[in-house]
Amino acid sequence: MNLYAAGLAGTLLLAAGGGASAQEPATPSTCVRARAHEARDAGWRLRMEDADKLKEGQVISYTVSLSAGLDYMLFACGDGTATDLDIYLFDSAGALVAHDDTESQTPSLVYKATRSGEYIVQIKAYGFSKKTEYALDIMYKWL
């Protein structure tokens, strides 16, 4: 997967000048960039952003390096075709350390890394028949 840096948001509508018109729903990428902007105002920094499509029940995994003692915020936005988008975070031993599996198109979680190393982030979507688009941001905060 191609990872690139940029920005975060919920299901917000952007005013003119922000890309989408006030009548147009936010795209997944626009949604996460708006949420990232809000998080940056609160002292968070962008670690990574990605966007992709997935099928019903498909899991997309990312390997990320996290540093012990830092807080990490993960959030995603779906395009509205899926009724449920979930985020899971596993440590290097494969243990689930954090997740948001509530029924939502904009899942998020905050995790304080207890160890430095490789972690696995998984995105999974439910409640649709075709491919759905999503965007994911991972942010960190120095305390």
Secondary structure, 3 states (H helix, E strand, C coil): CCCECCCCCCCCCCCCCCCCCCCCCCCHHHHHHHHHHHHHHCCCEEEEEEEEEECCCCEEEEEEEECCCCEEEEEEEECCCCCEEEEEEECCCCCEEEEECCCCCCCEEEEECCCCEEEEEEEEEECCCCCEEEEEEEEEECC
